């Protein structure tokens, strides 16, 4: 399957978009594409695709694809033969990232809200919306919320009072941001009393929040999400959690109260980080892991309970 681009794209334009990422090309800089596709599912001879594999497997994949332009690794250029000579290859170190750069502004996202506030959305008069903010159908923006320029709030999102979201952020359908955190204390008779949840949720620029994500507001402080972090569908972030910049928080991750995630960390699907645990910068937490102790910077942990991979028997 190929996806139509918003406008035709010439190879010379792609090279300009890539800048120093492009290490050269083989073929014609005048070739024009009108679609984007995955390499193995391309059904259009005027599409651009990417190949992340190396060597002979890459040559075979490129040769069998209908794509006219392929972003590929440097070693592939040495394997070019008559089977792929009709294609234009753009040589880059990271084909997937280059593909993002090339088509990022050329393909409209399906189903996304456009600029402005949908008629069925409920926006408090005290909320502040920046330029070019989009608010989808049935969304609720409560009192005191702030949304930065270019931010998109999709259908049925709920932003509770005081939530602040930076510029160019995306909050997908059904997410709930700023609800009361889960904090209780027992008295002498065993009855539960709610601890006051008086903080906010603060989200910096360029953050993406997936569908049905829940982020609780802080108790006495704030819950915070750093610049450029991406949160996948169904994740839960409890009160007073601090997530750093450029983190990947994947599907159905559970971050318990007052834990801290360092810049650039990656938390794999289904992992649980216990309350007050710290995950260091650039650390990686494996699929379904249960983290009950601090994780060092650059460490990779997995298992239940999670342990460093290089220490496992």
Secondary structure as the mmCIF struct_conf table of DSSP 4:
data_model
#
loop_
_struct_conf.conf_type_id
_struct_conf.id
_struct_conf.beg_label_comp_id
_struct_conf.beg_label_asym_id
_struct_conf.beg_label_seq_id
_struct_conf.end_label_comp_id
_struct_conf.end_label_asym_id
_struct_conf.end_label_seq_id
STRN STRN1 UNK A 2 UNK A 10
HELX_RH_AL_P HELX_RH_AL_P1 UNK A 11 UNK A 18
HELX_RH_3T_P HELX_RH_3T_P1 UNK A 19 UNK A 21
STRN STRN2 UNK A 22 UNK A 26
BEND BEND1 UNK A 27 UNK A 27
TURN_TY1_P TURN_TY1_P1 UNK A 29 UNK A 30
STRN STRN3 UNK A 32 UNK A 37
TURN_TY1_P TURN_TY1_P2 UNK A 39 UNK A 41
TURN_TY1_P TURN_TY1_P3 UNK A 45 UNK A 46
STRN STRN4 UNK A 47 UNK A 50
HELX_RH_AL_P HELX_RH_AL_P2 UNK A 55 UNK A 64
BEND BEND2 UNK A 68 UNK A 68
STRN STRN5 UNK A 69 UNK A 72
HELX_RH_3T_P HELX_RH_3T_P2 UNK A 74 UNK A 79
TURN_TY1_P TURN_TY1_P4 UNK A 82 UNK A 86
BEND BEND3 UNK A 87 UNK A 87
STRN STRN6 UNK A 88 UNK A 92
BEND BEND4 UNK A 93 UNK A 93
HELX_RH_AL_P HELX_RH_AL_P3 UNK A 95 UNK A 103
TURN_TY1_P TURN_TY1_P5 UNK A 104 UNK A 106
BEND BEND5 UNK A 107 UNK A 107
HELX_LH_PP_P HELX_LH_PP_P1 UNK A 108 UNK A 109
TURN_TY1_P TURN_TY1_P6 UNK A 110 UNK A 111
BEND BEND6 UNK A 115 UNK A 115
STRN STRN7 UNK A 116 UNK A 117
TURN_TY1_P TURN_TY1_P7 UNK A 119 UNK A 120
STRN STRN8 UNK A 122 UNK A 123
TURN_TY1_P TURN_TY1_P8 UNK A 125 UNK A 126
STRN STRN9 UNK A 128 UNK A 129
TURN_TY1_P TURN_TY1_P9 UNK A 131 UNK A 132
STRN STRN10 UNK A 134 UNK A 135
TURN_TY1_P TURN_TY1_P10 UNK A 137 UNK A 138
STRN STRN11 UNK A 140 UNK A 141
TURN_TY1_P TURN_TY1_P11 UNK A 143 UNK A 144
STRN STRN12 UNK A 146 UNK A 147
TURN_TY1_P TURN_TY1_P12 UNK A 149 UNK A 150
STRN STRN13 UNK A 152 UNK A 153
TURN_TY1_P TURN_TY1_P13 UNK A 155 UNK A 156
STRN STRN14 UNK A 158 UNK A 159
TURN_TY1_P TURN_TY1_P14 UNK A 161 UNK A 162
STRN STRN15 UNK A 164 UNK A 165
TURN_TY1_P TURN_TY1_P15 UNK A 167 UNK A 168
STRN STRN16 UNK A 170 UNK A 171
TURN_TY1_P TURN_TY1_P16 UNK A 173 UNK A 174
STRN STRN17 UNK A 176 UNK A 179
HELX_LH_PP_P HELX_LH_PP_P2 UNK A 180 UNK A 181
STRN STRN18 UNK A 184 UNK A 186
TURN_TY1_P TURN_TY1_P17 UNK A 188 UNK A 189
BEND BEND7 UNK A 190 UNK A 190
STRN STRN19 UNK A 192 UNK A 194
HELX_LH_PP_P HELX_LH_PP_P3 UNK A 195 UNK A 196
STRN STRN20 UNK A 201 UNK A 203
TURN_TY1_P TURN_TY1_P18 UNK A 205 UNK A 206
STRN STRN21 UNK A 208 UNK A 209
TURN_TY1_P TURN_TY1_P19 UNK A 211 UNK A 212
STRN STRN22 UNK A 214 UNK A 216
HELX_LH_PP_P HELX_LH_PP_P4 UNK A 217 UNK A 218
BEND BEND8 UNK A 219 UNK A 221
STRN STRN23 UNK A 223 UNK A 225
TURN_TY1_P TURN_TY1_P20 UNK A 227 UNK A 228
STRN STRN24 UNK A 230 UNK A 231
TURN_TY1_P TURN_TY1_P21 UNK A 233 UNK A 234
STRN STRN25 UNK A 236 UNK A 237
TURN_TY1_P TURN_TY1_P22 UNK A 239 UNK A 240
STRN STRN26 UNK A 242 UNK A 243
TURN_TY1_P TURN_TY1_P23 UNK A 245 UNK A 246
STRN STRN27 UNK A 248 UNK A 249
TURN_TY1_P TURN_TY1_P24 UNK A 251 UNK A 252
STRN STRN28 UNK A 254 UNK A 255
TURN_TY1_P TURN_TY1_P25 UNK A 257 UNK A 258
STRN STRN29 UNK A 260 UNK A 261
TURN_TY1_P TURN_TY1_P26 UNK A 263 UNK A 264
STRN STRN30 UNK A 266 UNK A 267
TURN_TY1_P TURN_TY1_P27 UNK A 269 UNK A 270
STRN STRN31 UNK A 272 UNK A 273
TURN_TY1_P TURN_TY1_P28 UNK A 275 UNK A 276
STRN STRN32 UNK A 278 UNK A 279
TURN_TY1_P TURN_TY1_P29 UNK A 281 UNK A 282
STRN STRN33 UNK A 284 UNK A 285
TURN_TY1_P TURN_TY1_P30 UNK A 287 UNK A 288
STRN STRN34 UNK A 290 UNK A 291
BEND BEND9 UNK A 293 UNK A 293
STRN STRN35 UNK A 295 UNK A 295
TURN_TY1_P TURN_TY1_P31 UNK A 297 UNK A 298
STRN STRN36 UNK A 300 UNK A 302
TURN_TY1_P TURN_TY1_P32 UNK A 303 UNK A 303
STRN STRN37 UNK A 304 UNK A 304
TURN_TY1_P TURN_TY1_P33 UNK A 305 UNK A 306
STRN STRN38 UNK A 307 UNK A 308
HELX_RH_3T_P HELX_RH_3T_P3 UNK A 309 UNK A 311
#
